Amino acid sequence: MTFAVTETNSAVGPQKGKHEKARSLEMANFSPDQTKHRYLIYTCRLTQYCGGLSDRLRGIAYAFLLAVITRRRFGVHMELPTCELSSMLEVNHLDWRVNITSLDESNLTSQVYNRVNNVSIRKEFMTIDFNTYFDKDIVYYTSNQILFRELFANPHHVAALRWLTKVPRGEIFRQILNTLFKLAPSLQSEVDNITDQAHRRHGGGMLVAAQLRCGRNPSIPKDTQVRLVPEDLQVIWKFLKSYLANPAASFFIASDSEKVVREAKSKFRERLLESSGPIVHVAYSKNSDDVCSGMRRVLVDIHVLAASDVLLITRSGIGDLASHLRGFDKGGLFCFRPHEARVTALSTTVNWLADRNAKKILRKLTA
């Protein structure tokens, strides 16, 4: 399975129709200048803070768009966790693998663009001409923010991105990830096993899934904040348990809390489907073996969530990623709003590139 919708063997599920051909990027739009040794590489070094997995995938997506704009060869290099990224995510349509040692030891000039948790990147994405700003042979890029509005409001790069102007934000993200990655066979097999179990239930099955990001808890004690409290979980459990009356329903819970997973087992019993591996946060765990196994689990979780018939997400990059990969036009997408203590339906098909707020932000930042 890849990160995109395909007609067969896709955990995101088949979606046929007039938009089917738009599910992966048109590679003709990415033509790096082969006459020059110029690179743009998403980098996560041992000495860097890069955020969690969803932070990194966001950074990779924007790095790829900048590579398209500046016609540079694109690569991905992650030293954290210490296991090879290619052991979990394989090359799909575009080879992103790079020999970083050779580049580091070459005579090519380089510059570092590290904007993790740095708000200045928003103004830069709206105002900078990256063709001139990136004036070295190699750009080592790291960021973790959502920047579609800003980039597509940048007057320097309107022409280079015109081919994307009719694509919703979520679809762009999915297409970029599909262009670059597909799950390694072992992870794909686990995803298929879980979704096949769900579909073997009565009446063809219904997969009801939830992504519950609790934040700081005994499983992830170094997280920066608490995101779900017991009262929030009561509302969420009530919503999910409403599907127990349907004999076709199976349940899948992805969480950063072992306690929440145990609660799910007590509530859904044999109808609960589970992924394997430890619960970790890539940015906070120091045990390299646990981080690698935990990262594999998160990738499986994301793809099972994206395969669901009903999906409830909480405030988290993983939930956001899963919902975009799943598609907003599928229906059955819900989110928990903690300030209102309720679950609401989501339907987001807005074309972000036509968002007038982007122009307002641009005027404010350049005033």
Residue pairs with C-beta under 8 A, 6 or more apart in sequence:
1 9
1 10
1 11
1 12
1 182
1 183
1 188
1 191
1 192
1 303
2 10
2 24
2 92
2 178
2 181
2 182
2 183
3 12
3 174
3 177
3 178
3 181
3 182
3 325
4 10
4 12
4 23
4 24
4 174
4 175
4 177
4 178
5 12
5 13
5 14
5 15
5 20
5 23
5 174
5 327
6 12
6 14
6 23
7 14
7 16
7 20
8 14
9 192
11 188
11 191
11 192
11 195
11 303
11 304
11 306
11 307
12 174
12 303
12 306
12 307
12 325
12 326
12 327
13 306
13 307
13 326
13 330
15 327
15 329
15 330
22 167
22 171
22 175
23 174
23 175
23 178
24 93
24 175
24 178
24 179
25 93
25 175
25 176
25 178
25 179
26 163
27 93
27 94
27 179
29 68
29 163
30 67
30 68
30 74
30 94
31 71
32 38
32 67
32 71
32 72
32 73
32 74
33 71
33 72
36 137
37 108
37 137
38 70
38 71
38 72
38 73
38 137
38 138
39 72
39 73
39 74
39 75
39 98
39 103
39 108
39 137
39 138
39 139
40 63
40 66
40 67
40 70
40 72
40 73
40 74
40 75
40 134
40 138
40 139
40 141
41 63
41 74
41 75
41 76
41 77
41 98
41 100
41 103
41 138
41 139
41 140
41 141
42 56
42 59
42 60
42 63
42 64
42 75
42 76
42 77
42 78
42 141
42 142
43 77
43 78
43 100
43 140
43 141
43 142
44 50
44 56
44 77
44 78
44 79
44 80
44 142
45 79
45 80
46 79
46 80
48 80
48 114
48 116
48 142
49 116
49 117
49 283
50 56
50 59
50 78
50 80
50 116
50 142
50 144
50 283
51 59
51 116
51 117
51 144
51 282
51 283
51 317
52 281
52 282
52 283
52 317
52 318
53 282
53 295
53 298
53 299
53 317
53 318
54 316
54 317
54 318
54 320
54 321
55 116
55 144
55 283
55 317
56 78
56 144
56 282
57 177
57 321
58 143
58 144
58 145
58 146
58 317
59 116
59 141
59 142
59 143
59 144
60 76
60 176
60 177
60 180
61 172
61 173
61 176
61 177
62 141
62 143
62 147
62 151
63 74
63 76
63 141
63 143
64 74
64 176
64 179
64 180
65 151
65 161
65 176
66 72
66 130
66 134
66 139
66 141
67 73
67 74
68 160
68 161
69 130
69 131
69 157
69 160
69 161
70 130
70 131
70 134
72 134
72 139
74 94
74 96
75 96
75 97
75 98
75 100
76 85
76 96
76 97
76 98
76 180
77 98
77 100
78 85
80 282
80 291
81 282
81 288
81 291
81 292
81 295
82 288
82 291
82 292
83 288
83 291
83 292
83 295
86 97
86 184
87 184
88 183
88 184
88 187
88 295
88 296
88 299
89 180
89 181
89 182
89 183
89 184
89 299
90 181
90 182
90 183
90 184
91 97
91 180
91 181
91 182
92 178
92 179
92 180
92 181
92 182
93 178
93 179
93 180
94 179
94 180
96 180
103 110
103 138
108 136
108 137
108 138
109 136
109 137
109 138
110 136
110 137
110 138
110 139
110 140
111 134
111 135
111 136
111 138
111 139
111 140
112 139
112 140
112 142
113 134
113 139
113 140
113 141
113 142
113 143
114 140
114 141
114 142
114 143
115 121
115 124
115 142
115 143
115 145
116 142
116 143
116 144
117 144
117 145
118 143
121 143
121 145
121 147
122 145
122 147
122 150
122 361
122 365
123 150
123 365
123 366
124 133
125 147
125 150
125 151
125 154
126 150
126 151
126 153
126 154
126 358
126 361
126 362
126 365
126 366
127 154
127 362
127 365
127 366
128 154
128 156
129 156
129 157
130 156
130 157
131 156
148 169
148 172
148 352
148 353
149 352
149 355
149 357
149 358
149 361
150 358
150 361
150 362
151 157
151 161
152 158
152 161
152 164
152 165
152 352
152 353
152 358
153 358
153 359
153 361
153 362
164 172
164 353
165 353
166 351
166 353
167 175
167 351
167 353
168 328
168 348
168 349
168 350
168 351
168 352
169 324
169 350
169 351
169 352
169 353
170 323
170 324
170 327
170 328
170 348
171 324
171 327
173 321
173 324
173 325
174 324
174 325
174 327
177 325
182 188
183 191
183 299
183 303
187 296
187 299
187 300
187 303
190 275
190 276
190 300
191 300
191 303
191 304
191 307
194 252
194 273
194 274
194 275
194 300
194 304
195 207
195 304
195 307
197 250
197 273
198 205
198 206
198 207
198 250
198 252
198 273
199 205
199 207
201 247
201 248
201 249
201 250
202 247
202 248
203 247
203 248
204 248
205 248
205 249
205 250
206 243
206 246
206 248
206 249
206 250
206 309
206 310
207 249
207 250
207 251
207 252
207 273
207 304
207 307
207 308
207 309
207 310
208 240
208 243
208 249
208 250
208 251
208 252
208 308
208 309
208 310
209 251
209 252
209 253
209 254
209 304
209 305
209 307
209 308
209 310
209 311
209 312
210 236
210 240
210 251
210 252
210 253
210 254
210 311
210 312
210 313
210 314
211 254
211 255
211 301
211 305
211 311
211 312
211 313
211 314
211 316
211 318
211 319
211 322
212 228
212 233
212 236
212 253
212 254
212 255
212 256
212 257
212 260
212 314
213 227
213 228
213 255
213 256
213 314
213 315
213 316
213 318
213 319
214 220
214 226
214 227
214 228
214 255
214 256
214 257
214 260
215 223
215 224
215 225
215 226
215 227
215 228
215 256
216 222
216 223
216 224
216 225
216 226
217 223
217 226
217 256
217 257
217 259
218 257
218 258
218 259
219 256
219 257
219 258
219 259
219 279
220 256
220 257
220 279
220 280
220 281
220 284
222 281
222 284
223 256
223 281
223 284
227 314
227 315
227 316
227 338
228 236
228 314
228 336
228 338
231 341
232 336
232 338
232 341
233 260
233 263
235 336
235 341
235 342
235 343
236 312
236 314
236 336
236 343
237 263
237 267
239 312
239 334
239 343
240 251
240 267
240 268
240 312
241 267
243 249
243 251
243 310
244 268
244 271
249 271
250 271
250 272
250 273
251 264
251 268
251 271
251 272
251 273
252 272
252 273
252 274
252 304
252 305
252 308
253 260
253 261
253 264
253 268
253 272
254 275
254 298
254 301
254 302
254 304
254 305
254 318
255 261
255 264
255 279
256 279
256 281
257 279
258 279
261 274
261 279
264 272
265 272
273 304
275 297
275 300
275 301
275 304
276 297
276 300
277 293
277 294
277 296
277 297
277 300
278 290
278 293
278 294
278 297
279 294
279 297
280 287
280 290
280 291
280 293
280 294
280 295
281 294
282 291
282 294
282 295
282 298
285 291
285 294
298 318
301 318
301 322
302 318
302 321
302 322
302 325
303 325
305 311
305 313
305 318
305 319
305 322
305 326
306 322
306 323
306 325
306 326
307 326
308 326
308 332
309 332
310 332
310 334
311 322
311 323
311 326
311 332
311 333
311 334
312 334
312 335
312 336
312 343
313 319
313 320
313 322
313 323
313 333
313 334
313 335
313 336
314 335
314 336
314 338
315 338
319 335
323 333
323 346
326 333
328 346
328 347
328 348
328 349
329 349
331 347
333 345
333 346
333 347
334 343
334 344
334 345
334 346
335 343
335 344
335 346
336 342
336 343
337 343
337 344
352 358
